[in-house]
Amino acid sequence: MVLKTFSKPGFWSRRLMLGTTVAGAVVFFVVGIIFWGGFNTAMEATNNLEFCIGCHEMESTVYQEYTPSIHYSNRTGVRAGCPDCHVPDPWIHKMVRKIQASKELFHWMLGTYDTKEKFDAHRITMAKSVWQTMKDTDSRECRNCHNLESMNPEFQKPRARKQHLNAFETGQTCIDCHKGIAHHNVRDQLTDEELEALEAPNPDFIREIPQMYKEGLVRVKEKEAALAQAEKAEAEKAKAEIQKKIDVAVAAALADASGQPAVGNGGQAVASSQAPGNIKVDWGKSAARDIELFYPGTASIEWILGRNHGGKRAFSKGDRCIECHEEEIADIGQNIVSGESEKELEPSVIPGKRGSIKVTIDATHDEENLYLRFSWPDAEHTPAPFVDGGKMDPENAMKLAFMLSTDDVEYADRAGCWGTCHADANTMPFAPESKVLLGSELASRLNFDVGVSKYLKETRTKLELKGRRGKALGGWDKLKSQADIDAAQNANQFMDIVRYKSGSKQVEDGQILAERKMHGGQGSEVEASLNNGTWSVVVKRKLVSDKPGDVNIEPGKLYNFGFAIHDDYTSARFHHVSFGYKLGLDNGDAEINAVKQ
């Protein structure tokens, strides 16, 4: 028998897992590092901005759109390149995305997008794919930089603050609102069904509001309260200046009447807190509020409720217009009136037209009457280029109108009188031709002498908001029966309107329901003057009326209030308007608080 001797294997020959030798494991390890290093290097080489725009399809289209955007250049110098938005960070998702990119290489070889025309033809398809991916992942790539939980509401405008708070509570995600922020926006090419599905809240995305965010909201409210107090003081100062001008005018009028200047014990012109004329009010006892009016262009209630209004969801939910927009009123007006940022809302630009007007409202009351004084600076005439002579209403340099309603009118609680403005009204985008109106069976029920006037949704069976298959927006031709309209009248579903015309000095008092009727109310007294470049319009209105279409104003209640000024000889939609505010008597919750004399 031959005995075998055992010899211990060398280190490199020792067996490890699965029978692999140490030498083999080292070789595999080194090869793996080399392979992984090469793979990762190749991965990174295809994961940067330069690679993404290496073909002219990308360089000549989306790259040119991207470079002017805030993601390319901004005040902080932080740039988000193509991979930051379009390639996931998690390794598995990144691999999946890279594999999916092979389809794009296939289309590149086929020349599917090799001209701008071809690219634009396929743009909506590509955009929908990206949007849907972002929707499915809760905007994962956006949140690499923009984390909702890290946002500080103190540094956000009210509109953004409200929208982000809504995102927490309802399950909205970034891409619901922020499409087209780096490339040409083709959102308008989506059907209404596609848009509704894509932007619908997802309950899975609902988040608890972070404590940091809640604390920020508290600090914001404190700052806004302090600012409101400062603005109130400024308004009181402005009110004193206006009163000073009125006092001068009163003294001059008294001097003209007597031939001698009216003087007090100190030899100065007599100062009076009462306005000249028949309306005797001590405005020193009134409360003042500054409200900025803006130029709305063709923005109608259909536009507010439609797909082009970013605040549609918040508005439909019950948020008031001023909650989002009060701090940016002047910017909104300028964007619209210039036709630069909001071309869709002003197709007929009036060069030089001011975008906003700051109006001071003084409000007071006695046992029987409400007194309102509107004061604002006049402006130089800006001729309308589409009207002979440049004046739409040559007889009236100024018209002022205000509306009152209860919460029984839909949308009035958040938009004031905006619910009366429709896309098919006279001078609006979907206004029907005169022959269509006069040939309609409704011509016997509505006055179409100057086209479609203001009306309320309560008197229509439907408002067309989406314009599908070429339908006109609005609802002028969907009038309810007279019985339904009478029921709406009895249910306080009307807008009380008072209007003053400076040229004819006519005071109109009516209502808006199925149409605008400027007569039939109890009537109001108005005294107006233009002194030293400042308009002052004083309105005296009884608190209680027995006329249909008049809103009775009672203590302890709040009423929806909105007003408009046609300055510069304008008419129809070419005016400045307010958002909706709350009016009350001796009510600290009212934004226009009429305090008792």
Secondary structure by P-SEA (a helix, b strand, c coil): cbbbbbbbbccccccccccccaaaaaaaaaaaaaaaaaaaaaaaaacccccccccccccccaaaaaaaccccccccccccccccccccccaaaaaaaaaaaaaaaaaaaacccccaaaaaaaaaaaaaaaaaaaaaaccccccccccccccccccccaaaaaaaaaaacccccccccccccccccccccccaaaaaaaacccccccccccaaaaaaaaaaaaaaaaaaaaaaaaaaaaaaaaaaaaaaaaaaaaaaaccccccccccccccccccccccccccccbbbbbbbbbbbccccccccccccccaaaaaaacccccccccccaaaaaaaaaacccccccccccccccccbbbbbbbbcccccbbbbbbbbbbbccccccccccccccccccbbbbbbbbccccccccccccccccccccccccccccaaaaaaccccccccccccccccccccccccccccccccccccccccccaaaaaaaaaaccbbbbbbbbccccbbbbbcccccccccccccbbbbbbbcccbbbbbbbbbcccccccbbbbbccbbbbbbbcccccccccccbbbbcbbbbbccccccccccccc
